[in-house]
Every structure is written in C-alpha cells, then in structure tokens.
Amino acid sequence: MRGREAGTLDELRASAWVADRAREAGLEPAGDDGTFFQFWPMRRTRTSDASRISLGGRNLALWTEAVVVSPSDSAIDLPLVFIGQGRESDLAGIEIKGKAVVALISPPDIPIPAGVSLSARRYTQAAVRQRATFLAERGAAAVVLVSDSISETEFESVGTGMQRGSYALDTSQNRIQFRRAPAIWLRSSMLEEAKRPGARLMAALSTESFSYPSVNVIGVARGSDPARRNEHVLFSAHQDHDGVRYPVDGDSIWNGADDNATVSVAVLAIARAFAKRPGARSALFVWHGAEERGLLGSRWHAEHPVVPRSSIVAVLNADMIGRNHPDSASLLGSQPPHRNSADLVRMALDANTNVARFAIDSSWDRPTHPEGWYFRSDHLPYARANIPAVYFTTLLHPDYHTPRDEPGRIDIAKLARVTKWMYATGWAAANAQQRPRLDDDFKLER
C-alpha cells in the first residue's frame, strides 16, 4: 500500500481494505450513504518547484541545498545581515525590520526536564519554526537559517515534510494567503557564504494548491441494551502514514507498521469481539485519515460526527502500540492537565491491573515533556470537544517516521496485550451503568 499517504490512491486502497475487513468482522457501515466511508476535503499548499533561490550569485538547488520552511508567495532581492543565533540578545543594537537576516540554528526554547531527551526530529522542527517566527515577528523581510550539527542530520527528513507543504481541511475559513516573510533553511556548509560581507539573497517563490479527498472509515457494533444502545464508545485509530519518500538504505516506502498499522489491526480485532458479543452501549470504530497531516480526519469527524456528539461517551484512541520494552506502556490523558475524565482513566487503569499488567510510564503525559506527545494523536479533537478521551501508546522509537518502521520489528505479543487492554477498557465503558463523567476542571495548557 506504498505507505498510505493521505490524499493519494494508496490511502484510498488502504481505506477500502480496512472497510472490507470491518465488514468481515461483522460491523455495520456507519459512514456516508450506507457505506463505511466518510469523505472530507483536504487542501495542500506547497512551494512550487518553479521557485528560485540564489545566495551570493549562486543558484541553490531547491530542497537539496535550500528548503523553504513554509509556503510563501514572495520576491526578495536584499543584502543579508548575519545576526548570530537570532535570539533577543543577538539583536541588541541591530535593526532588522525590512531586512533579510541570517541566523545559525540553535536549541529551541523548550524546557527539558532532567533525565528527558528531545529527539533530533523534534529539536529541528521546533528550532527552525521558532526562530523563523520570532524573526518575522520582529519585522524581518526574509529569514535564512543555517543548520547546526543536530538539525543538519535531519535536513533531508524534516525538509521532505516541508517540501510537501501545508495541509488543512478545505473549508472557506481555512483558506490561507501565504504572504508571510519567507524562511529559507540551508545546510551547514552554506554558513560562510551566507555570512560573507555583501552576500545577497535573491528569491522568487510561488505557491501551488491542490484540493483532494481523504476519508475516515467508520463502522458500528450495535449495543444490546435498548436503553443505552444509542450511546457510543468510540475506538480510534489512524490508517494513513507518510507514503513514498526519499530512500534510506535503498528503501523508499515509509511503511508505518507501528505508526499506525498496529492500531488499525488492533481496532479490527476489537471490532470483531464487539460484533460477536455486543456491549450494552454501541461501539463505534473510526479509522481516521490524514492524522499525519495534522489530525485532519479526527478534526473533521469531531466536527461532523456520524452519530450525535452527545452520544459519544468515551474515546479510546491508540497510536503506535507495538515497540519498546515488552512490559512498559503509556496511558496519556491520565493525569491533569491532560485528564478530562477520572472515571474513564479509572476504567483504563483497572483494565491494565486485571488484564494487561503493564508498568505505566506516566512521564510522557506531563505538560513539561518536550515532545508534547499528548497533542499529537487523534484523541485530541474529541478531548477539545469535551468528550472523555484517553490515548494508549508504547511511545517513540528510533524507527519513527522512517522506512525502518516495518512489520518485522513489531512485538506481536505486546501488540496483543495492548489490544486486550483497550478492549477491556472499552468493555467497561460500554457496560457501566453511568457514562464516564467529564472532569469539571479540565483545561489543557495549550
């Protein structure tokens, strides 16, 4: 399925496969017009490959020597001003308004607690975007950022995502004019040229935009209790990944076996169990599209649910559940400020005690964790809509978002344990006399 990239035929093929398996599992279709599919519009805006950048009179190869950080329609012909790392202290006595500035990438402004590390990918994304935003807000007409040693290792990986551009739900309120100050990211080898007195930046940047569909796959197992069958426990996965990209060790298919095929099949297994033996409440199963493009599928369904939003009593989301230590897992949304239902968390922790027996790593659920893992999966739009939600995960690993995330690296026994944990939690929520209550003081830190 060639990595199942959102908005491609590969994603649609994967969605059709999931729908066929959902039907075989015994689910009823719950999407549009009696199907398993809820289609929705996605817009992608990217920097056109016809764009041109030159530095000091030399044309730079777009995407291999110079990356445009965010889409921008801009024409620039300005001398460059070197401003060190581009921090507030570096700008003392320097007026940058209306100028093209050069800064060396430096660590992002993210507090990192003792004993916690920040992945090179996250470091790079945060460092590039923070500095570009800061300097644009100070009035720079263009920002040129040069890699430090860490961001240089991620130039190809993170740069490929920037080459793909920005994604949004294709609605009128999400149409964006890309006329912000352009930010250009260079390899570390370009530093001396960028600092050279008299160096000049010339850029002719243009954007192009595409609209195409993505899809959520949705099925339902009807509840057995007439008084509660119109309430729903929602099991959440995402079925997309990153598609076909630049090769690593000769492999260009970014498989996404852990992220998130593990959960896609886990939810199918849970669906089979609920179809065979229904709970009192109905179980709604949603395989979201375009999670990797900014939680777009879950944002769409949270805004346009196929059942009344008030009928969704709990969301059990999972993302990446088949790697790392065999006896360790995490439950995000289990502690404030991320916890929005102590009742639902209690059900999940009881299910772990009775069924899965994992050692729970709670560190990634803290608001001080630099990865911000709570904010990076499909439970989030539902939690923001004040629906009780938790997030099962076995966390980050070195193969995350690389072609090395392959089926052979999955711990199948661990995957089965997390699946049983999710099922037991959902079974408790589906059969409890009272639906899980929303915490009165729920308020996310961002």
Secondary structure as UniProt FT lines:
FT   TURN            2..3
FT   TURN            6..7
FT   HELIX           9..25
FT   STRAND          28..29
FT   HELIX           32..34
FT   STRAND          37..47
FT   TURN            49..50
FT   STRAND          52..55
FT   TURN            56..57
FT   STRAND          58..59
FT   TURN            63..65
FT   STRAND          66..68
FT   STRAND          74..82
FT   TURN            84..85
FT   HELIX           88..91
FT   TURN            92..93
FT   TURN            97..98
FT   STRAND          100..104
FT   TURN            114..115
FT   HELIX           120..137
FT   TURN            138..139
FT   STRAND          142..146
FT   HELIX           149..153
FT   HELIX           155..164
FT   STRAND          166..169
FT   HELIX           172..174
FT   STRAND          183..186
FT   HELIX           188..190
FT   HELIX           191..195
FT   TURN            197..198
FT   STRAND          200..205
FT   STRAND          207..221
FT   TURN            226..230
FT   STRAND          232..238
FT   STRAND          243..248
FT   TURN            249..250
FT   STRAND          251..254
FT   HELIX           257..261
FT   HELIX           262..276
FT   STRAND          282..288
FT   HELIX           291..293
FT   HELIX           296..303
FT   HELIX           309..311
FT   STRAND          312..318
FT   TURN            326..327
FT   STRAND          328..332
FT   TURN            336..338
FT   HELIX           342..351
FT   HELIX           352..356
FT   STRAND          359..360
FT   HELIX           363..365
FT   TURN            367..368
FT   TURN            370..371
FT   HELIX           373..376
FT   TURN            378..379
FT   HELIX           380..384
FT   TURN            385..386
FT   STRAND          389..393
FT   TURN            398..401
FT   TURN            403..404
FT   HELIX           407..409
FT   HELIX           412..431
FT   TURN            440..441
//
